[in-house]
Amino acid sequence: MEAKKKTASNCESCVFYDYDEDYDAYVCGQNLDQDEMGRFLSATQNACPFYRYYDEYKSVHKQI
């Protein structure tokens, strides 16, 4: 049996989740192709495959 990789889906802690002044809202900055967008909008995926945790202190950890 093949183990599936689990991915997170909390947009607020994702690297790609950013404020867009034009929309006056937070949006996902990851570019999705037509198939990926369709899966996202239809909610057939349980977790985002592009999720990457945003660590605002990452550079500080490297300096220590």
FENLIN-V320365 format. One record per pair of residues at least 4 apart in sequence whose C-alpha atoms are under 6 Angstrom apart, sorted by the first residue. I is the first residue (numbers start at 0). J is the second residue. Records with the same first field share a line. If there is no record, write none. Layout:
I = J ; J
//
This chain:
6 = 46
7 = 46
8 = 46 ; 47
12 = 52 ; 53
13 = 50 ; 51 ; 52 ; 53
14 = 51 ; 52 ; 53
15 = 27 ; 28 ; 29
16 = 26 ; 27
17 = 25 ; 26
18 = 24 ; 25
19 = 23 ; 24 ; 25
31 = 35 ; 36
38 = 42 ; 43
//
